[in-house]
Amino acid sequence: MIRDIAYATFDALGGNALLRARRPGAPVLCYHDVRATDSTSGDPGLHLPLDQFVAQMQWLAAHTDVVPLTELLGRQRQGRSLKGLAVVTFDDGYTGVLEHALPVLARLQLPCTIFVTGRAPAQPRPFWWDWPALASIATDPAHRDRLLVEWQGDGERIAAAMALESTHEPADCLPADWTALRHVRSSMVEIGAHTMTHRNLVTLSDSELRDELVDSADAIEAGVGVRPRTLAYPYGLWDARVAAALDAAGFEAGLTLDARDVVAGDAPRALPRTNIPAAITTPAFAAWVSGLSDLRAQRASHG
Ligand SMILES: [Zn+2]
């Protein structure tokens, strides 16, 4: 609350506008899910209430020029200015994005990219971080190494290691199926890849890594009719070997969660994004997206 007053005061004094006027780069925003109910199921950091999403998109439409991710990439490649631009992305392909976020974006005529996990749409089941038994520890830094390194962020391994039954709950945290994704794909809604099984790519062997990338492109091409050109690294985790494999697999861009603006000279397979946590308030959002970068250092627990 006190921090919100500080953010609002900073804005009222012209701070946000001054930051935007001076920044050379463009923020790429990373969302996950948008929900219209007050349900608290799933990872609490990922499911953004619809009214907050509406307020954030209205702010973006009023203060930035929101462009498709591929347009940002093209401008960056050509050495053109990125000033004043912003990009909206969603990881994981949640049903809530199609049902609640896309109508808001259509009304405001804002484009977006949805990064789809290749294996999810054929048989939509909740992701491991939304399972009731794991929602409380999925975001806990103390468990991060075990979940994402030792068990590679692999839902099957995590379920086996923790002796959890496979579950269809929570039912309001499901990924969208292929029919729904095919229906929404358009020039305003790009579909990117988010690997095949959402494992931590850094921990995989060379052949596993290649399969994760190529298989997800194949699955998405078969599912929605267009081969994805961009990929968001699961959990934002990548290294030079992963970026090289992405290049070899034919992707133009890889998106991280490195929490800063995209600027001229950024490597296309290591483009930073700013995670927007579900609990963020609109004054904080306005400050972060205006470029108050030291205050958006809160790293995503998940990507
Ligand atoms: Zn993800």
Boltz pocket constraint, residues with backbone or C-beta under 6 A from the ligand:
constraints:
  - pocket:
      binder: B
      contacts: [[A, 91], [A, 92], [A, 194], [A, 198], [A, 233], [A, 234], [A, 235], [A, 302], [A, 303]]
      max_distance: 6.0
